[in-house]
Amino acid sequence: MRIIEKGARFLLCGFFLCALTLSPGARGTERFAHGLAEGEAALAGGHSDAAEAILLPLLARVDNESDAARIGLVLGKLYLRARRSDEADAALAKASDGASCKTIDPGSRGVAAGNVGMCAAIADTKARVSLLRGDKERAIAGFGEALALARYADEPAILAAVQLNRLRFALKGPKDIRSVIREIDAAVGRMPPGPERLRLSLALGRLAAPWDLALAYRHLSAVIEGEAPRFGVQALVALAGAYRNQGRFREALILLDRAIHGLSEDPAAFLRLRLEFLRGMLLTALSRQTEAISAYRRALSHLEVVRSDLPVSDLDGRSLFQEIIGPLYRGMADLLLRRAARVMPEEAQNLRREAQESLDRLRFAELRDYFKNACAVTRDSFTKPSPGTATLYPVLLHDRIELLLGIGEIIHQASVPVDRPRVARSVRDLARSFRVRNGRISPYDYDLAGELYRWLIHPVMKWLRAADIDTLIYVPDDILRILPLSALWDGKRFLVERFKVVTAPGLSLIDSGPRPAGPLRAFVAGLSKPGPVVAKLPNWMATPFLRGSGDPMHTRGATMRGVSLRAAETARGDHGMPDDDLSRLKETLALPGVAEEIAAIAKLLPSDRVENETFHLRAVEEAFTQPYRIVHMATHGVFTGDSDRSFILTYDELLRINRIATLFQPKVFDEVPVELLTLSACQTAEGDDRSPLGLIGVAVQSGARSALGALWPVEDKATQKLLTAFYTHLQTPGANKVRALQQAQLELQGRKKYRHPLFWAPFILVGNWQ
């Protein structure tokens, strides 16, 4: 058997380590084929790091462009899976050049079909990278190019693969979908028997089930009866999923039991994870909750086994968090809390602790997914808060809100019968009243603020009063992240008038210890007049300013900080702008109050200050070789639902969120970490539930004990007054950060001009509250 065929066999079976042992003495073409098969097998087995370690040295050794193109294509797929979009683009560009893709004209027959097929695969992968970036327009065009090349190549496997990706990612209309399903069916039917045909039949069966169950059943049955047991197991799982979607739960469970039995000798923990997760959902649907909890627990145990090796995305570039991990943790918490409401108090406490642990791991996995990096965040042990402090964990489930209130060693539970869509509507409607519209401030919706208070706070008030709680450690869930808890209304006063509120990404994701003793030496940076950085702004950020919708949002002559962006705008492509727009953009982005703000802070704290021309990226990097306790940056910035599109402005460069974390890594911060990172003009993109993860996650990822930032654009003078008051109160003996923030907010709110929550509520403290 030829080496490449052996590599394909091991790829099919998933035995990556076996593939590595093939023919160590192979030479020339066979050695290249062997190495490429090893890399592909590693990638298929979920070992992205191992695949990269095989492919990069192989790429360095090849001496012809055709082989380099083949490696580049696999690397492009690897980086797509790792959601490393810039590296994927670079690898695919080199692959395209090596395969001479730019010279191919589908209307001509002057190029070998093999190159055309490779170019189709390259175009297809490029389109998926565009989807990863959120550029749907470019992705659709890319899939169209891939399809034209695939039809020109007349290779059924390539045509089927390209059409499957169009089916997954680009098609919406039922007529188009059914037509493409038929074309894929015909293409697969033209293929010779073998692993590739089984793989494509499996993919088609999964995707076709909602549209043509008979066709899906035919393809999945062929895979089940084929000679690849692991593919057969996956086909059984896919068929069980199709039956589940039809409400045929018992039949689906029978198929799933057969699949689990087929894995009895297979060590694939991730596949077992999928099986037990689906089993748990089926048992839940059949109201067999005790068995469902056991299935979820088994799934979570399999997740622990594969956690360190688990990629951020699957082979199709889809987020594993959104597909499996998030629903698994949330489903587990749902079942545990349902049971906790019906059992004796001691057992209920254990179930609530387990549910809270599941939710904490959900937060951890979500931040890992946001930063597209398995090592982006680490968990810490949570120290129980001091008397007067409680943890509030609202959990949004499809049919209710569950409130978990931790006071000392006890976790209280309250259920609120309001469905998730209604909560989401109320939160979004209230959040809109925090934004300036066409230069006007919207009236605050006290009715909505009161409704959310009745859902999130009133059900637990009896326990808060009994324990004399004055500080809430708030762990917001999902859409609740876009809403500051302090702005809720109890009918007489705002919540900030009663409680100090700190936001936590998760109880195991914050350093809950007391503030170390010592002076709070600060690095203070401000950008009142941006410089060359404006030429580097992505189009989706610059355009709203230039057309007026994002203009400094002057309201009665007051400049607003931050960038007023809607989520849809951040998904557009990045393009340059005409030179004659740059000077206008500099004027529009000016923040006059910044100079006064950083001067006032520099007087309050022992500090080093950079401003405008001296606030360049290199100065920031050099500053972080010094053991600062506070880092304060007053500059425009935005956090979106994509960490690659989240950054702040220095005078000359964009400082991306992923880069911020590395600035805090020098050894000077090992013993005494940064106490507080303040981003006084950054805010989150409107309409994007995930965008606050940037602000929440920057504290966790950087290692700073806490971060202070805004959820929406903030009026320049109000920000200056609030932050000056905050640092003044922080200097008071015995003060802590959350108390200083509350006092500053109350002082601003006490002024008639700034009574509206738009001015005082946007700033949230994330992480340590001491």
N, C-alpha and C positions, 0 to 999 in steps of 0.2 A: 504494500500500500504506500502511495506517495506521501511525503511528509505533510503537505498541505491538507491532504485528506485526513491524516491522523489528527492534525491540529483541529480540523473542523469537527471530528468525532468527539474530541475531548471538550471542545467548546460547547457542543450540544449537550454533553453529559454534565458539564459544569465542573469537571475535575481539573482545575487549573494546575494543581501541583503535578498531576500526571503529564500534562502537556509540556511542562518544563523539562521533563526527562527525555524527550524525544531526541534521538540521533545527535549526541553532542559532537560527533565528528563530521557533521554535514558541512559541505563546502559550497561556496559560490551561490548560485541561484537557490539551491536547496537550503543553505544556511539562512538566506534572507527570508525565504518562505517560512522556515521554521521559526525564526524570530518574530515575524509578523503574526503568525498563528499564536505564538505564546502571548504576545501583547493583546491580541483580540480575545484570547481565552481569559486572560486576567481581567480585562474590562468587563466581559460578559459575566464573570464570576463575582463582580462587585469590588474587585481589588484594583481600584483606580491608581493608587500610589505605585503598586507593583507594575501595572501596565505602563505607566509613565517611565518607570525605571528601566523597563525593557526597551521601550520604543525610542527614547531619546538617544541612547548610545547607538542603537541600530541606525537611526537617522544620520548620526555623525559619520557612520562608516560607509553608507551607500554612495556610489559614485555615478549614479544616473538619475535624471529628473523624474523618470517614470516611477521608479521605486520610492523616491522621496515623496512623490505625490501620494502614493498609496499609504505611506506612514503618516503623512500630514492629514489625510482624511480620517484615519483612526484617532489621531491626536485631537483633531477637531471635535470628534464625537465624545472623546474622553473629557475635554474641557467643557463641552456643552453639558455633559452629565454633572460635572463639578460646578456648573454655573459660573465658570470663569470666562466670561464672554469676550474680553479683550484678547486673551490667549487663544480662544477658539477662532476668532476672526483672523489672527495672525497665521495660525496653522493652516486654516482653510485657504487663505490667500496664497500661501506658498504651494499648497496642493494644486490650486487652480492654475498657477503659473507652470508648475511642473507637468501638468497634464495638457497644457496649451488650450485651456478651455475658452479663452477669449477668441481664439481663431476658429471656433466651431460655429458653423451656420447650419441649423437644423434643416434648411432647405437645400443643402448641398450634400453630396456623398463623398467628399474628399478626405474624410478623417475616419480612421479605424473605429469600428463600433465599440471596441474595448475602452478607448479613451472617452468616447461619448457617454458610455455607461458610468464611468468614474466621475465625469463632469456632472452628470445628473445627480449622483450621490452627493457630490460636493455642494451643488446648488441647493439640494434638499436640506443638507445640514446647515448651510448658511441661513436658510429661511427660518429654521428652528432657533438659531441664535438670535435672529431679529425678533422672534416671538419672546424669547427670554428677556430681551431689552425692552419689551413692551411696544415695539414698532410694528404694529399689525399690518400697516400698509405695505411696508417693505417686505414683510414675511409673505404676504399673499402674492406679491410680484415674484418673489423668489421661488415659491412653490410652482407658479406658472412656468417659470424658466426650467425648473427641474422636470416638470411634466413634459414639456416640449422636447427636451433632450432625451428623456426616457423613452418616449414614443419613437424618436429618431433612432435610438440605439436598438430598438426592437428586441430588448432582453426582458422576458416576462418577469423575472425576479426583481429587476430594478424598477420596472413600471409598477409592479404591485407594491413595492416598498414606498415609492414616492406617493402613490395614490392613498396608501394607508395613512401617511402623515398628513396629507390634505384632509382626509376624513377625520383624523384626530383633531386637527388644529385650525383648519381654514374654512370648512364648509358649514353652512347653516341651513339652507333650504332643503326640505325633504326630497324634492325632485332630484336635485343635484346629488344628494347623498345616496339615494337608491341607484342612480345611474353609475356612480363611482363604485358602489358595492358590486354591481354586475360586472364592471370592467375588471376589478380586482379578481373576482371569481373566475373570469375567463383567463386572466393572466396566470393565476395559480394552476389552473387546469392544464396549461401548456407546459408546465415545468415537469422535469423528470422526478421520479420518487427520490426522496433523500431528506436530509436534515433541513435544508433551506426551505423546501416546500412545506414541511411540517411547521416550521417557525412562522411562516407567512399565513398558513391556514389557521394557526392558533390566534394570531393577531386579528385576522379577518373575522373569525368566529366571535372574538370578544367584542369587536366594534359593531358587527352587523346585527347582534342580538336584538337591540331595540327596534330595528327597522325590518328585519327579515329573519324571524326566528328559525324557520325551516332551513334556510341557507346556513345560518350560524350553526345549527345542530348538525348539519351534514359535515361542515368543516371540523367542528370540534370532535365529532365522533371519529373522523378519520385520524385525528391526532391521538385520541384515546386508544385507538386500535393499532397505532403505529409502533415502531420499534425503539422509540425514545421514551422510557418510562417517566422521566422528569417532565417532559413536555406533556405527556398524558395526564399527569397529576394536575398541571396547570390548566389543561383543557377541562378537566372535571370541575376545578374551582370556577372557571369562567362559566361553565354551564350551570353550576349551582347559583352563581350570581345572577344569571339571566332568569332562572326560575324564581329567585328571591324577588326580583323586580316585578314579576308577574303575580306575586303573592302566593306562590306555590312553595311555601316554607318547608313542609315536611319532605317533599320530593327533593328540594335543594339540600336538606340535611342528610338525606340518604346518599346523595352524590358526594357530599363533603366527607362523610364518614368513609366512603370508598377511597377518596383521595388521601385522607389521613392514613388509612391502612397502607396505601401504596408508598407512603413515605417512611414506613417502619424501619427501613435500613438506610435511609438517606439522612445525612447529617446537616442538610440545608436549613439552618435556623430561620432565615428570613422567609423562606417559603412556608415553614411551619407557622411563623408569625401571621402571615396572610390567612392561612387556613383557620387558625384558632380565632382570629379577629372576625372572619366571616361566620364562623360557627357561633360566636357570641352574639352577633347581630341576629342570626336566625333563631337562636334560643330565646332572645329577648322578644322577638316578634311572636313567638309561640307562648309567651308569658311563663317561661321556665327560667325564672330569674336566678335561682340558686345555681343552676347549671351554667347559665350565661356568665355569672360572675367568675366561676371556675375557668371557663374558656378564656375570658379576658385576662385573668391572672396568668394563665399559661402563655397567652400571647405576649404579655408584658415580660415574662421571664425569658422568652425567646428574643425579645427586643433588647434586653440587657446583654445577652450573649453577643449580638451582632452590633451593638451600639457604636463601638469604637471604629468599626470597619464600614459602617453604613454610609453610603454616599448621600449628599443632600438631595440629589435627584435620581430618578430611575433612568433607564437607557433612552427614554423618549424625552428627557429633559424636564419631566413633570416633577413638581415638588413632592417628595415623599411625605413631608409633613402634612400637606393639604390632602394627599391621597389616602394616607393610612395612619400616620403617627398621631396627628391631631385628633381625628375622629376616634381613635382607639382610647386615648387618655380621657377624652370627654365622655365617651360612652361608658367607660369604667366608672367615672365619677358619678354619672347619672344613675347607674344601677346601685352603687353603694349608698348614695343619698336617699334613693327610694326605700331601700331596705332599712336605713338608719331611722327613718321616720316611723317604722312599725315595730321596732324591737325594744328591749329593755335598755335603760340608760347606759349601763356599762358597755354593752355590745355596741350601742349607738355611738359612743365616744370613739371606740376603735375603728368603726366604719368611717366616721367623719375624718379621723386622722388619715386613714388610708386614702379617702377621697381627696383630701387636701394635698397629700403627697403626690397623687396622680396629677392634680391640677398644677402643682409646682413643676413637675416634670414636663407637663404640657408647655408651660411658659419657657422653660429651658430649651425645649425642642423648637419652639417658635422663633426664639432669638437666633438659634443656630441656623434655622432656615432663612431668616431675614438677612443675616450676614453671609449666607452661602458658604459657610465655613464650619466644618465639624469641630474646630478648636477655638471658635470665636468666643465662647463663654465657658466659665467654670462655675460649679456649684459650691456653696459654702454652707457651714452649719449656722442655723439661726438661733440666736440667743433669745430666750423668752423676754419680752419687753418688761420694763419696770411697772409698778403700780400706776394706774392712771392712763395706761396705754393699751389699746386693743387692736387686733388685726381684723380687717373686714374684707372678706373674699366673696364678692357676688359672682354667681355662676349662671350664665345665660344658657338655658336649655330650650329645646324647641317648643315646649309647652308651659314653661314656668321659669321663674328666677329662684335659685336657691341661694340664701345668704348664710355664709359661715362666719360667725363672729368668735374670734379667739380672745379669751380673757384669762390670763394665767394659764392653768393647765386644762381648762374647760373650753370646748368648742360648742357653741350654741348654733342651732339650725333653725331657719325660718324659710318657709316656702311661700312664694307669691304667685298666684295663678294668672300670669300674664304671658302671652306667647312672645317668642323672640322677634317676629316681624313687627309687632306693635311697639316693643321696646326700641327697636332700631329706628322706627319712624319718629318716635318722640325724641330720641337722642339727637338725630340729625336735624330735626326741626329746631330744637333748642340751640344746637351748635350754630345754626345759621344766624341766630340773633347776636352772636359774638363777633360777626364779621361786618366790616364797613361795605356798604353797597352804593356804588355810584356817588361816593363822597358823603353818604348819609349813614348815621348810626341807626340801626333798627331798634325799635322799642323792645325792651326785655320782656320775654314771655314768662311772666310769673306763674301762670297756670301750668305750663309744661314743667317749669322748675319745681313746682309743688307736686305735680304728679310723680315725677322721678324721685322726689324726696319720700313720698308715700310708698314707693316700691323698694327703694334701696336703704332707707334709714329708719323710717317709722317702725317697721316690723321688729327691729332690734333695739329700739330706744329703751325699752324696759330694762334690758340687761346693761346698757350703757349707763343709765341713771343709777342703777343699783350698785354698780362698781365705781361710780364717780369718775368715769372716763373723760379725759379732756384731749387725748391725742389718738388719731386714727391712722393706722398703717393700712393704706388702701391698695388692694391688688386688683386693678380693673381687668375686666374680661372683654375681649373682642371690641365691639363698637363703643363700649363704655370708656375706652382709652381716649376718645376725642373730647370727653366731657370732664371739666374740673369739678370734683365733688364739692369744693368749697362754695360753688355758685348755686347750689340747690337751695330751695326756699321752703321754710316750714310754715309759712302763712304769716309770720311776724318778722322773721330775720333770716339772713343768709347763714348757711352752715358754718362759714368761716368765723362767725360771731360766737359760735358755741364750741367748735372743735378746731384744733390744729390738725392739718392733714398732710401726710407725706405719702407719695406714690411709690409702691414697690413693684418691680417686675415679677417678683416671686419671693417667697420668704427665704428660700435657700439661695437667692441670687443677690443678697445684700449683706454687707458687713454691718451687723447690728450692734457692735460693741461701742463703748464710749469714745469720745474724741480724745486722742492723745494730747497730753499737755505740751505747751510750747507756743511760741509766737506764730501767727498766721501770716507768714511771708507770702506775698502775692506776685504773680506775673500778670500785668494788666495790658491788654492790647485793644486798640480801637481803630475803626476805619470810618471816619466821617466823610472822606473823599476818596473813592476807589480809584485805582490806577490802571495799569495794563491788564489787570484781571478781567476787565469788562469785555475784552476781545476774546476771552476764553470761555465766556458764559455760553451754556447750551442754548440753542434757539428757543426751546420751550420755556426757558426762564426769562430770556431777554425780550421776546416778542410781546408778552402781555404788558410790559412796561412801555414799550415803544408805541403800542397801539392805544394805550390809555387805560386798559382794564386792570393793569397791575401798577398803575402810576403810583407815586409814593402815597397814594390813597389819602390825599389831603382832605381832612374834614375840618371845616371852619378854620382853615389855615394851619392846622396841626399836621406835621409829618408823621406817618405811621412807619414803624420798623417792620422788617420782614417782607416776604415776597408773597403777595396774594395769588396763590396758584390753586387751580382745581386739578384733581387727579388726572382727568383726561388730558390736560395740557402736558403733564410730565411724561406721558407715554409717547410723545412725538419724537421724531428723529432729531439728532444733533447736527446742526448745520451752521456755517459761518454767517456773519451779517455784514452788510455794507459798511465801509469805513466811516461814511458820513453820519451813521447812527451812533457811533461810539461816544462822541462828546456829549450828545443828548442823553445817552444812557448814564454816563458818569454823573451828570447833573441830577437826573431822576433818582439815582441810587444814593445821593448824598444824605448823610444823617447829621444835621447840625448839632443835635444834643449829645452826641457821643463824646466830643472833646470835653464838655463840661462834666459828663458822667465819669470818665476815667480820671480826670483831674481830681474830682471829689473823692473817688475811691482811693487814689494814690495818697491822699492826705490822711485817710482813715487807717490805712494798712501799710506796714513796711513793705515796699514793693519796688519792682522794676517795671518801667512803662515803655511801650512802643506804640507809635501812632502813625497812621498813613504811610509815608514813604519808608519808615523804619519797621512797619508791620508787614514784612515780607516773609515768605515761607521759610527761607533759610534762618531768619532771626528766630522764628518760632521753634524750629528744630534745635537750634543752639540753646535756646532758653531751657529746653527740657533736659539739659545736662545738669541743671541746678535743682536742689530739693525744695521746690515751691510747694506750699500747702494749699494755696488757692490759685486757680487759673481763671481769669475773667477775660472773655473775648466779646467785645461790642462790635459786631459786624453782621452784615446780611448773611443769611443762610437759609437753607430749606431742608427739611426731612421729608422724603417721599416714602411710598411703600416699597421702594427698591433701594437697597443700600448703595448700589452703584451710582444712583442719581441723587445722593444726599451729600451735602457739602456745606462749608462756609467759605467766605471770601477773605483772603488776605489781600494785600495791596497788589501783588503781582500774579498770584496763582490761586487755583481752587484747592482748598484743603478738604479732601474727601473724608467721609466718616470712617472708613476703614483705616485710613492713615492716622487719624486722631489717636486711635488705640495704641499704635506702635510708638507714639511720642511719649507715652507714659511707662515704657518698658525699661529705661535705664536703671542700673542698680541703685541710684540715689533714692528711688522710690520704694525699694524693697522693704526697708524697716519702717519708714514713715510715708505712706502713700499720700497722693493728692487728696486733700480733705473735701474740696469742692471745685467742680468745673461749672462755670457760669457761661451760658451762651445767650447774651442779652438781646439779640436781634434775629434769632433763628425761630422758625415756626414750622408747623406741619402742613402738608398739602391738603386742601379742603376736599372732602368727599372720599378720602382714602383711609379706611379703617386701620390699615397697617402702618400708616405714616408715623404715628407716635412711637412705634417701635424704635425708630432712629434715635429719638430723644431719650427714651427709656433705656435702650440698649447701649448708648454711648457710655453711660456711667458703668454699666456692667463690663463691657468689652475693654474699656480703657483701664479699669482697675481703680478709678477714682471712687472714693467712698460715697459720693453723692454728686448729683448734677442738678442745675437749676436752669430751666428754659421755658419757652412759651409755646402754647398750642396754636396761636393765631397771631397775625400781625398786630403789633403793639404801638400805641401812640408814643412818639419820641420823648416828649416831656414827662409823660406819666411814668415811662420806664425809668427815666433818669431819677425821678423822685422816689419811686418804689425801691430801686436797687440801692440808692444812697441810704435810705432808711433801713433797709435790710442789713447792710454792713455795719451801720451805726449800732443797731440792736445786737448784732452778733458779737460786737466788742464788749457788751455788758457782761460783767462777771456772772457766771452761772448760766448764761444764756445758751440755748442750742439753736440749730439752724431752723427747725420747723417753727419754733416760737418766734424767732426773728422774722421769718416770712409772714406769719400771721399778723404780727404787730405792724409790719410795713403795709400789708394789705388793708388792715383796718384803718390805718392813718389815711391812706389814699381814698378808701371808700367813704371816709368821714367828710371829705370835701365834696360839696354839691356837684362841682364840675366833673368829678370822677366817680360818682355814685354807681354808674352803669358797670356791670361786671366786665364789659369789654376792656376796661382800663386796668382793673386790679386782679381779675381772676385768671388771666392766661398763664401766669407763671406757676409752674408746679415744681416741687422739690422731689427728686427721684433718688431713692436709696437710703443712706444712713441719715437719721433725723437728729442725731446728738449734737 
